């Protein structure tokens, strides 16, 4: 097994706490609400939302993939950090064991926030990672965030 690691940052005008609550902790629900083409619905298979929780995320009609299983690895409300792994589903392309994400939301100098994410792609055997797929994944994550950010800006009382 090999591991390919990349980093990704997204900036926002929304405060770190609201980004953490809305885009990180409640991503499944808020994305299904504001972008049903991306996520159709989410089912908790095990757990209560904390570490060890496993969710089945059924992707929307706008995705070329059908579903992914998501395992919560860590949650730190005080430090606004969240770790999760994609552990099953066609999104792994038959050549990845899992994709691990470690995210931290920090304050930006202008009063907004920055989401800093490290992503580890764990390959099966000597499978290669297509950097174009990684680039597309980052672009989709940024686009999805902008949709959620728009919702948070339009609803200033949400996720306070």
C-alpha positions as CSV (number, residue, x, y, z in Angstrom):
1,X,0.0,0.0,0.0
2,X,1.2,3.5,-0.8
3,X,0.0,6.8,0.5
4,X,-0.3,9.9,-1.6
5,X,-0.8,13.1,0.5
6,X,-2.0,16.5,-0.6
7,X,-3.2,19.7,1.1
8,X,-6.1,22.0,0.3
9,X,-7.2,25.4,1.6
10,X,-10.5,27.2,1.2
11,X,-11.0,30.7,2.5
12,X,-14.3,32.2,3.6
13,X,-15.8,35.4,4.9
14,X,-17.9,33.4,7.4
15,X,-16.6,33.0,11.0
16,X,-14.6,29.8,11.9
17,X,-17.3,28.5,14.3
18,X,-20.1,28.8,11.8
19,X,-18.0,27.2,9.1
20,X,-17.1,24.3,11.4
21,X,-20.7,23.8,12.5
22,X,-22.3,24.2,9.1
23,X,-19.7,22.9,6.6
24,X,-17.9,20.4,8.7
25,X,-20.2,19.0,11.3
26,X,-23.5,19.3,9.5
27,X,-22.2,19.0,5.9
28,X,-24.3,16.0,5.1
29,X,-27.5,17.7,6.0
30,X,-26.7,21.2,4.7
31,X,-25.3,19.9,1.3
32,X,-28.4,17.7,0.8
33,X,-30.5,20.8,1.4
34,X,-28.6,23.3,-0.8
35,X,-27.1,21.0,-3.4
36,X,-29.3,17.9,-3.7
37,X,-27.5,17.1,-7.0
38,X,-24.4,16.3,-4.9
39,X,-25.9,14.4,-1.9
40,X,-29.3,12.7,-2.1
41,X,-29.4,11.5,1.6
42,X,-27.3,10.3,4.5
43,X,-28.0,7.3,6.7
44,X,-26.1,6.7,10.0
45,X,-25.2,3.0,10.1
46,X,-23.3,3.0,13.4
47,X,-22.6,5.6,16.1
48,X,-23.9,8.9,17.3
49,X,-22.0,11.4,15.2
50,X,-18.7,11.2,17.2
51,X,-15.6,9.2,16.4
52,X,-16.4,5.7,15.1
53,X,-19.7,6.8,13.5
54,X,-20.2,5.3,10.1
55,X,-22.5,6.9,7.6
56,X,-23.7,5.9,4.1
57,X,-23.8,8.9,1.9
58,X,-26.0,8.4,-1.2
59,X,-24.7,10.8,-3.8
60,X,-27.1,12.8,-6.0
61,X,-27.8,12.7,-9.7
62,X,-25.1,15.2,-10.4
63,X,-22.4,12.7,-9.3
64,X,-20.9,9.9,-11.4
65,X,-20.6,7.9,-8.2
66,X,-23.5,6.2,-6.3
67,X,-22.5,6.2,-2.7
68,X,-19.6,6.3,-0.2
69,X,-19.2,5.1,3.4
70,X,-17.8,7.8,5.7
71,X,-16.2,7.0,9.0
72,X,-15.7,9.8,11.6
73,X,-12.2,9.5,12.9
74,X,-11.9,12.5,15.2
75,X,-13.9,15.6,16.3
76,X,-12.4,18.4,18.4
77,X,-15.0,21.2,18.9
78,X,-12.6,23.4,20.9
79,X,-9.9,23.4,18.2
80,X,-12.3,23.2,15.3
81,X,-10.7,20.0,13.9
82,X,-12.4,17.1,12.2
83,X,-11.0,13.9,10.7
84,X,-12.9,11.4,8.6
85,X,-12.2,8.6,6.1
86,X,-14.0,7.4,3.0
87,X,-13.9,3.7,3.5
88,X,-16.1,2.2,0.9
89,X,-17.9,3.0,-2.3
90,X,-17.3,3.4,-6.0
91,X,-15.6,6.7,-5.3
92,X,-12.5,4.7,-4.3
93,X,-12.3,3.5,-7.9
94,X,-11.2,0.0,-7.0
95,X,-7.7,1.2,-6.4
96,X,-7.9,3.0,-3.0
97,X,-8.3,1.3,0.4
98,X,-9.5,4.6,1.9
99,X,-9.2,8.4,1.6
100,X,-8.5,10.1,5.0
101,X,-9.3,13.8,5.5
102,X,-8.0,15.9,8.4
103,X,-9.5,19.4,8.5
104,X,-8.9,22.4,10.8
105,X,-10.8,25.7,10.6
106,X,-8.8,28.7,11.6
107,X,-9.5,32.5,11.8
108,X,-8.3,34.5,8.8
109,X,-6.9,38.0,9.3
110,X,-10.0,39.6,7.8
111,X,-12.4,38.1,10.3
112,X,-13.4,35.2,8.1
113,X,-11.9,31.7,8.1
114,X,-9.6,29.3,6.4
115,X,-10.3,25.6,6.1
116,X,-7.0,23.7,6.0
117,X,-7.3,20.1,4.9
118,X,-4.8,17.4,4.5
119,X,-5.9,14.4,2.4
120,X,-4.2,11.0,2.5
121,X,-5.0,8.6,-0.4
122,X,-4.2,5.0,0.7
123,X,-3.7,2.9,-2.4
124,X,-4.3,-0.8,-2.9
125,X,-1.0,-2.4,-3.8
126,X,1.1,-0.3,-6.1
127,X,-1.9,1.6,-7.7
128,X,-1.1,5.1,-9.0
129,X,-3.0,8.2,-8.0
130,X,-4.2,10.3,-11.0
131,X,-3.3,13.9,-10.1
132,X,-6.0,15.1,-12.4
133,X,-8.6,13.3,-10.3
134,X,-7.1,14.9,-7.2
135,X,-7.3,18.4,-8.8
136,X,-11.0,17.8,-9.9
137,X,-11.8,16.6,-6.3
138,X,-10.4,19.8,-4.9
139,X,-12.3,21.9,-7.4
140,X,-15.5,20.1,-6.5
141,X,-14.9,20.6,-2.8
142,X,-14.3,24.3,-3.3
143,X,-17.4,24.7,-5.4
144,X,-19.5,22.8,-2.9
145,X,-18.1,25.0,-0.1
146,X,-19.1,28.2,-2.0
147,X,-22.7,26.9,-2.2
148,X,-22.7,26.3,1.6
149,X,-21.0,29.6,2.2
150,X,-23.7,31.3,0.2
151,X,-26.3,29.6,2.4
152,X,-24.5,30.7,5.6
153,X,-24.2,34.3,4.4
154,X,-27.9,34.4,3.5
155,X,-28.9,32.9,6.8
156,X,-26.8,34.7,9.4
157,X,-28.6,33.1,12.3
158,X,-27.8,29.6,11.1
159,X,-25.1,27.6,12.9
160,X,-24.3,30.2,15.6
